[in-house]
Amino acid sequence: MRQRLSKLRSEFCKKSQKAVRLKIGIAAVGIASGLISMPAAAQVVCENAYKYFDDHSHWKRGVDDVVEPVVIREKRRQLNACVAVTSNDVNKGKALSRLGHLSLAEDNFQEAIQLYRRAVSAANWTVDSEIKFRDDLVGAIWESKDHRSYIREASYMLSHFGSRLGYLQELLYARRAMAHERLGNKKAALADFQQSALLDESLRKGTAAEQALRIMREQSWRPSCAVLDAYEFNAGDELTKIDDCLSSTNLPSIDKARAYRLQSLLYERDKDPDASYQSLLKLMRLPVDLPTYTDLDRGDLWFQGVQNDSSMMHRFLFHIIRQGDFSDLSAHIQDVESSYRSFLEKALAKGSPLEPSYSFFLSVGRNTNEEIATRFLLSSVGWLVQSGEAAIDAAKSLLDSRVYRVKGPGTKARLLMARADIHLRKQNLREADKDFAAVLPLAKEEGRTGIRRSSQRMRALIAANQARFSDAYDLMNKYFEGLPDTWPSMATPDLLEAEVLRTDFAARAGFVDEARKHIEILKGIYEQYGQPCEPCAQIEQNMAN
């Protein structure tokens, strides 16, 4: 009996083992076939899950689109299914990232942060992809107001990716600065605000620079520095306040620049030109200290009032001229022109010039370099010709070195007019006449009627001075070429004066009929204003004699 049971057990075990091996074999075949089809099926599941997000690429918290809770639940179910079935790390990372978006949309910051962290570590991402996922992570941390964690994650991104972050670099520095400040670390906040401002490409350094300046002023401004923001200066103690403000520790360089500028103007007001000049030199020597004193700030402080010759750089050149040493004047003028050109170019590169008075720099068809030249060179010449014989010689030398280098007809005409005026002051009528004559075709080409008429008038006066009255009359006739039909019924003072000269030259040249014709024109003009024509009487008396 015992042998029979043993035999039956042995046969049963063999059959069972065969059955098990058969089941295992069948299962193995099924698993193998599943492994072949699973990746394709999982890919479809994942693509369906995050297609919605690809079609709505900006769908995150803060966007105006309102997403119904039922949509969030359905998308979360699909994404979780993707994470469960996929063996593809990239798919899993994308799904986790989009799950993070859903949590963020529900203000569930901690869950969003965990999901974003899992997305970052899900795969061996390319640098650009990792930056994208880490950007989502730090964004969620920022919204959660976990300042210490934000500083840690932002620091990792800044140190590992640097310039690869692009515009994110500026934002990370700015937000890290805010996090530092909220934790009471003003020094670190200032450094980060400054770094963010350095990366800011906007026209007038924005929020980061303003915040850096605010922190610096909190740490350095004395009460006396309020004078820099004053509108009136009648108390009499402004200079004392400026000195006290300048002695502040770590005063921002923009405030130093403002202080030196105001100090120079106040010294000039108080008739102390030497002290004013010394303040100007200190202003010029201040380094550009981004972001609290930029090239644009420097230009704005130096060149305000360029059109009316009252800018700080005009004052600087005038002080040099007043001191009487003209040896380096040409170099100083060219330095000022170069600084002005650089200022305008930087302003343009970041948007547009800062004041309407700089609009000429945008004018089509103008040679802006030559326009700049006239703004400082001609001002300097104007001051020089009023400062004695040596200064007049210096003015002529400046014009000689520049007049033939410029190409724009309008600019060259103005320089020639200035040099002709110097020839007249030195009684060199022949050279003056040559320069005035050279102006005419240039003024005509540029369409500058005023310069053309002025040069004709001056040539006529030179001819009359040399008793060449026939030439003087002909030149004055050319002065009147191209007048509108309103002449002489609407005579302006300059045209009336020119008509008197033309009439006088006709009479002196012996052109009696022409002189009488012009006398009648003059009388008609004077009658319009109910006045006797005194010049007519004088000219008629000269003709009678």
C-alpha positions in Angstrom: 0.0 0.0 0.0 2.8 2.4 1.0 4.6 1.6 -2.3 1.5 2.3 -4.3 0.9 5.7 -2.7 4.5 6.6 -3.3 4.2 5.8 -6.9 1.0 7.8 -7.3 2.6 10.8 -5.6 5.6 10.5 -7.9 3.5 10.4 -11.0 1.3 13.3 -9.8 4.3 15.5 -9.1 5.8 14.8 -12.5 2.4 15.8 -14.1 2.2 18.9 -11.9 5.7 20.0 -12.8 4.9 19.6 -16.5 1.7 21.5 -16.0 3.6 24.3 -14.2 6.3 24.4 -16.8 3.6 24.6 -19.5 1.8 27.5 -17.7 5.1 29.3 -17.2 5.9 28.8 -20.8 2.5 30.2 -21.9 2.9 33.1 -19.5 6.4 33.8 -20.8 5.1 34.0 -24.3 2.4 36.4 -23.2 4.8 38.6 -21.3 7.2 38.6 -24.3 4.5 39.7 -26.7 3.4 42.3 -24.1 6.9 43.7 -23.9 6.9 44.1 -27.7 3.6 46.0 -27.8 3.8 47.9 -24.5 6.1 50.8 -25.5 4.0 51.7 -28.5 0.8 51.5 -26.4 2.4 53.6 -23.6 3.6 56.2 -26.1 0.0 56.6 -27.3 -1.3 56.9 -23.7 1.3 59.6 -22.9 0.9 61.5 -26.1 -2.9 61.7 -25.5 -2.2 62.8 -21.9 0.0 65.8 -22.6 -1.3 66.8 -26.1 -3.7 69.2 -24.3 -0.7 70.9 -22.7 1.2 71.1 -26.0 -1.8 72.7 -27.6 -2.2 75.1 -24.7 1.5 75.8 -24.1 1.0 78.8 -21.8 -1.6 77.1 -19.6 -0.2 77.6 -16.2 -1.3 79.3 -13.1 -1.8 83.0 -13.6 -3.1 82.8 -17.2 -6.5 84.3 -17.8 -8.0 81.0 -19.1 -10.2 79.3 -16.5 -9.9 75.5 -16.5 -12.8 73.6 -15.1 -12.0 71.2 -12.2 -13.4 68.3 -14.3 -10.8 69.0 -17.0 -8.1 69.0 -14.3 -9.3 65.7 -12.9 -9.4 64.1 -16.4 -5.9 65.4 -17.3 -4.5 64.2 -14.0 -6.0 60.7 -14.6 -4.4 60.6 -18.1 -1.0 61.8 -16.9 -0.9 59.4 -13.9 -1.7 56.6 -16.4 1.2 57.7 -18.5 3.6 57.7 -15.6 2.3 54.2 -14.6 2.7 52.5 -17.9 5.7 54.2 -19.5 9.2 53.0 -19.3 10.4 56.0 -21.3 12.2 58.4 -19.0 11.5 61.4 -21.3 7.8 60.6 -21.4 7.7 60.2 -17.6 9.5 63.5 -17.1 7.1 65.3 -19.4 4.0 63.8 -17.7 5.4 64.7 -14.2 6.0 68.2 -15.3 2.4 68.6 -16.6 1.1 67.1 -13.3 3.0 69.8 -11.6 1.2 72.4 -13.8 -2.1 70.9 -12.6 -1.1 71.1 -8.9 0.1 74.7 -9.4 -3.2 75.6 -11.0 -4.9 74.5 -7.8 -2.4 76.5 -5.6 -1.0 73.2 -4.3 2.5 74.5 -4.2 4.2 71.8 -2.2 2.8 69.0 -4.5 3.7 71.0 -7.6 7.3 71.4 -6.2 7.6 67.7 -5.6 6.3 66.8 -9.0 8.7 69.3 -10.7 11.6 67.8 -8.7 10.7 64.4 -9.9 10.5 65.7 -13.5 14.0 67.2 -13.2 15.4 63.9 -12.0 13.3 61.7 -14.3 15.7 61.6 -17.3 19.2 62.6 -18.5 18.0 65.9 -20.0 19.7 68.1 -22.5 20.8 71.4 -21.0 18.0 73.4 -22.6 15.4 70.8 -21.4 16.8 70.8 -17.8 16.7 74.6 -17.8 13.0 74.5 -18.8 12.1 72.0 -16.1 14.1 73.8 -13.4 12.5 77.1 -14.4 9.1 75.5 -13.6 10.5 74.3 -10.3 11.9 77.7 -9.2 8.7 79.4 -10.3 6.6 77.2 -8.0 9.1 77.7 -5.2 8.8 81.5 -5.7 5.0 81.3 -5.5 5.2 79.2 -2.4 7.2 82.1 -0.7 9.9 79.7 0.5 12.7 82.2 0.2 15.5 80.0 1.5 14.6 77.2 -1.0 14.3 79.8 -3.8 17.8 81.1 -3.0 19.2 77.5 -3.1 17.6 76.5 -6.4 18.2 79.9 -8.1 21.9 79.7 -7.0 22.2 76.2 -8.5 20.8 77.4 -11.9 23.0 80.5 -12.0 26.2 78.7 -11.1 25.6 75.7 -13.4 24.0 77.3 -16.5 25.2 80.9 -16.5 24.6 82.7 -19.8 22.8 79.7 -21.2 19.8 80.9 -19.1 19.3 83.9 -21.4 16.7 86.3 -20.1 16.1 84.0 -17.1 19.4 85.1 -15.7 18.2 88.6 -15.1 15.0 87.4 -13.5 16.7 84.8 -11.2 19.1 87.5 -9.9 16.2 89.9 -9.3 14.1 87.4 -7.5 17.0 86.0 -5.5 17.7 89.6 -4.4 14.1 90.0 -3.2 14.4 86.7 -1.3 17.6 87.9 0.3 16.1 91.2 1.3 13.0 89.5 2.8 15.3 87.4 4.9 17.1 90.5 6.0 20.3 90.1 4.0 20.6 93.6 2.5 24.2 93.1 1.3 23.4 90.0 -0.8 20.2 91.7 -2.0 22.2 94.7 -3.3 24.7 92.5 -5.1 22.0 90.6 -6.8 19.9 93.7 -7.8 23.1 95.2 -9.3 23.8 92.0 -11.2 20.3 91.9 -12.5 20.5 95.5 -13.6 23.8 94.8 -15.5 21.9 92.2 -17.5 18.9 94.6 -18.1 18.8 95.6 -21.8 15.9 98.1 -21.4 16.3 101.8 -22.2 16.6 103.2 -18.7 17.6 100.5 -16.3 14.4 99.3 -14.7 13.2 97.9 -11.4 16.4 96.1 -10.4 18.6 99.2 -10.7 16.0 101.3 -8.9 15.9 98.7 -6.0 19.7 98.6 -5.9 19.8 102.4 -5.7 17.1 102.4 -3.0 19.2 100.0 -0.8 22.4 102.0 -1.4 20.6 105.2 -0.4 19.1 103.6 2.7 22.6 102.8 3.7 24.4 106.0 2.7 22.2 109.0 2.4 22.5 111.7 5.0 19.6 114.2 5.4 21.7 116.8 3.6 21.4 114.7 0.4 17.8 115.8 0.0 19.2 118.9 -1.6 19.8 116.9 -4.7 16.0 116.5 -5.2 15.2 120.2 -4.4 13.6 122.5 -7.0 14.5 125.8 -5.5 17.9 127.0 -4.1 17.3 130.2 -2.2 18.2 129.2 1.3 21.9 130.0 0.9 23.1 126.8 2.6 22.9 124.5 -0.5 26.7 124.3 -1.1 27.2 123.3 2.6 24.6 120.6 2.2 26.2 119.3 -0.9 29.6 119.1 0.8 28.0 117.1 3.6 26.2 114.8 1.2 29.4 114.1 -0.7 31.1 113.1 2.5 28.5 110.2 2.9 30.0 106.7 3.0 29.4 104.7 -0.1 27.3 107.4 -1.8 25.9 106.0 -5.1 27.9 107.3 -8.0 24.8 108.7 -9.7 24.2 110.8 -6.6 27.8 112.0 -6.7 27.4 113.0 -10.3 24.2 114.9 -9.5 25.9 116.6 -6.5 28.9 117.7 -8.6 26.7 119.0 -11.4 24.5 121.0 -8.9 27.6 122.2 -7.1 29.1 123.5 -10.4 25.9 125.4 -11.3 25.6 126.9 -7.8 29.3 128.1 -7.9 28.6 129.6 -11.3 25.5 131.4 -9.9 27.7 132.8 -7.1 30.2 134.1 -9.6 33.0 131.7 -8.6 34.0 130.3 -12.1 37.1 128.5 -10.9 35.3 126.5 -8.2 32.6 125.8 -10.8 35.2 124.4 -13.2 36.7 122.2 -10.5 33.3 120.6 -9.8 32.9 120.1 -13.5 36.2 118.2 -13.6 35.1 116.0 -10.7 31.8 115.2 -12.6 33.7 114.3 -15.7 36.2 112.0 -13.9 33.5 109.9 -12.2 33.6 106.4 -13.5 30.6 104.7 -15.1 29.4 102.5 -12.2 26.6 100.2 -13.4 23.8 100.2 -12.6 23.7 103.2 -10.4 25.5 105.5 -12.8 25.3 104.4 -16.4 26.5 105.8 -19.7 23.0 107.0 -20.4 22.9 108.7 -17.0 26.2 110.3 -17.7 25.1 111.6 -21.0 21.8 112.9 -19.6 23.7 114.9 -16.9 26.4 116.2 -19.3 24.3 117.1 -22.3 21.1 118.5 -21.0 20.6 121.9 -22.8 22.8 121.1 -25.8 20.6 123.1 -28.2 20.9 126.3 -26.2 24.6 125.9 -25.5 24.0 125.6 -21.7 24.9 121.9 -21.2 27.6 121.0 -18.7 30.0 120.1 -21.6 29.4 123.6 -23.1 30.3 125.0 -19.7 33.4 122.9 -19.6 34.6 124.1 -23.0 33.8 127.7 -22.1 35.9 127.4 -18.9 38.9 126.2 -20.9 38.5 129.1 -23.3 38.2 131.6 -20.4 41.5 130.4 -19.0 43.2 131.4 -22.2 45.1 128.1 -22.9 44.0 127.0 -26.3 46.8 124.3 -26.9 44.5 121.4 -26.2 41.2 123.0 -27.1 40.7 121.0 -30.3 41.3 117.7 -28.5 38.9 118.7 -25.8 36.2 119.6 -28.4 36.7 116.3 -30.2 36.4 114.4 -26.9 33.2 116.1 -26.1 31.8 115.4 -29.5 32.8 111.7 -29.2 31.1 111.5 -25.8 28.0 113.1 -27.2 27.9 110.7 -30.2 28.4 107.7 -27.9 25.6 108.9 -25.7 23.2 109.2 -28.5 24.1 105.9 -30.1 23.6 104.1 -26.8 20.3 105.8 -26.3 19.2 104.9 -29.8 20.3 101.3 -29.4 18.1 100.9 -26.4 15.0 102.6 -27.9 15.2 106.3 -28.7 17.0 109.4 -27.6 15.9 110.7 -24.2 14.8 114.2 -25.1 13.0 115.8 -28.2 16.1 118.0 -28.6 18.0 114.9 -29.8 15.6 114.1 -32.5 18.0 115.4 -35.2 19.9 112.2 -34.6 17.1 110.2 -36.2 16.6 112.5 -39.2 16.8 110.8 -42.5 19.4 112.1 -44.9 21.4 114.0 -42.3 25.1 113.4 -41.5 24.7 113.2 -37.8 28.5 113.3 -37.1 28.6 116.7 -38.7 25.5 117.9 -36.9 27.2 117.0 -33.7 30.4 118.9 -34.8 28.5 122.1 -35.2 26.9 121.9 -31.7 30.2 122.2 -29.9 32.7 123.5 -32.4 30.6 126.5 -33.5 29.7 127.3 -29.9 33.4 127.3 -29.0 34.2 129.5 -32.0 31.5 131.9 -30.9 33.1 132.3 -27.5 36.6 132.6 -28.9 35.9 135.5 -31.2 34.8 137.5 -28.2 37.9 136.7 -26.2 40.8 138.7 -27.8 43.2 138.4 -30.8 44.8 135.1 -29.7 41.4 133.5 -29.2 40.3 134.6 -32.7 43.4 133.0 -34.1 42.6 129.8 -32.2 39.0 129.9 -33.6 40.4 130.2 -37.2 42.7 127.3 -36.6 39.8 125.2 -35.4 37.8 126.0 -38.5 40.7 125.5 -40.8 41.3 122.0 -39.5 37.6 121.0 -39.8 36.0 122.8 -42.7 37.5 120.7 -45.5 37.0 117.4 -43.6 33.3 117.7 -43.4 31.2 116.5 -46.4 27.7 117.6 -45.6 26.9 120.8 -47.6 24.8 122.3 -44.8 27.5 121.8 -42.1 30.3 123.0 -44.4 28.3 126.1 -45.2 27.9 127.0 -41.5 31.7 126.5 -40.9 32.6 128.6 -43.9 30.3 131.4 -42.7 32.0 131.3 -39.3 35.4 131.5 -40.9 34.4 134.3 -43.2 33.2 136.2 -40.1 36.7 135.8 -38.6 38.3 137.1 -41.9 36.1 140.2 -41.6 37.2 140.8 -38.0 40.8 140.6 -39.2 40.0 143.0 -42.2 40.9 140.3 -44.7 38.1 141.1 -47.1 39.4 139.1 -50.0 39.4 135.8 -48.0 36.1 136.6 -46.5 34.6 137.1 -49.9 36.0 133.8 -51.1 34.4 131.9 -48.1 31.1 133.7 -48.6 31.1 132.8 -52.3 31.9 129.2 -51.4 28.8 129.1 -49.2 26.3 129.9 -51.9 26.3 126.6 -53.9 26.4 124.6 -50.6 23.4 126.5 -49.2 21.5 126.1 -52.4 22.1 122.4 -52.4 21.0 122.0 -48.9 18.0 124.4 -49.4 19.2 126.8 -46.7 17.7 130.1 -47.8 18.8 132.0 -44.7 22.5 131.2 -45.1 22.3 131.8 -48.9 20.8 135.3 -48.4 23.2 136.1 -45.6 26.3 135.2 -47.7 24.9 137.3 -50.6 24.4 140.3 -48.4 27.9 140.0 -46.9 29.4 139.7 -50.3 27.5 142.8 -51.4 28.7 144.8 -48.4 32.3 143.7 -49.1 31.9 144.9 -52.7 30.5 148.2 -51.5 33.3 148.6 -49.1 35.7 148.3 -52.0 33.6 150.9 -54.0 32.4 148.1 -56.4 28.8 149.3 -56.3 27.7 147.7 -59.6 28.8 144.3 -58.2 27.2 145.1 -54.9 23.9 145.9 -56.7 24.0 142.7 -58.7 24.7 140.6 -55.6 21.7 142.2 -53.8 19.5 141.4 -56.7 20.5 137.7 -56.3 19.6 138.1 -52.6 16.0 138.7 -53.6 15.8 135.7 -56.0 13.0 133.2 -55.2 10.9 135.5 -53.0 7.3 134.6 -52.6 4.4 136.7 -54.1 3.8 138.4 -50.7 6.9 140.6 -51.3 6.8 143.5 -50.9 3.3 143.7 -49.4 4.5 141.7 -46.4 8.1 142.8 -45.9 10.0 141.4 -43.0 12.6 143.6 -41.2 15.5 141.8 -42.8 14.0 142.1 -46.3 13.3 145.8 -45.7 16.9 146.4 -44.7 18.1 144.5 -47.8 15.9 146.6 -50.0 17.4 149.8 -48.5 20.9 148.4 -49.3 19.9 147.4 -52.9 18.4 150.9 -53.5 21.5 152.6 -52.1 23.9 150.5 -54.2 21.9 151.2 -57.4 22.1 154.9 -56.7 25.8 154.8 -56.0 26.4 152.7 -59.1 24.7 155.3 -61.2 21.7 153.2 -62.1 19.3 156.1 -61.7 16.2 154.4 -63.1 16.7 151.3 -61.1 17.3 153.4 -58.0 14.0 155.3 -58.5 12.1 152.1 -59.0 13.4 150.7 -55.7 12.7 154.0 -53.9 9.0 153.7 -54.9 9.0 150.2 -53.5 10.4 151.4 -50.2 8.0 154.3 -50.0 5.1 151.9 -50.5 6.4 149.6 -47.7 6.7 152.6 -45.3 3.3 153.9 -46.2 1.8 150.6 -45.0 2.9 151.5 -41.5 2.1 155.2 -41.8 5.7 156.3 -41.6 7.8 158.5 -43.8 10.6 156.8 -45.7 13.7 158.4 -44.2 16.2 156.1 -46.1 14.5 157.2 -49.3 15.1 160.9 -48.5 18.7 160.2 -47.7 19.3 158.2 -50.9 17.5 160.9 -53.1 19.7 163.6 -51.5 22.8 161.5 -52.3 21.6 161.1 -55.9 21.0 164.9 -56.2 24.5 165.7 -55.1 
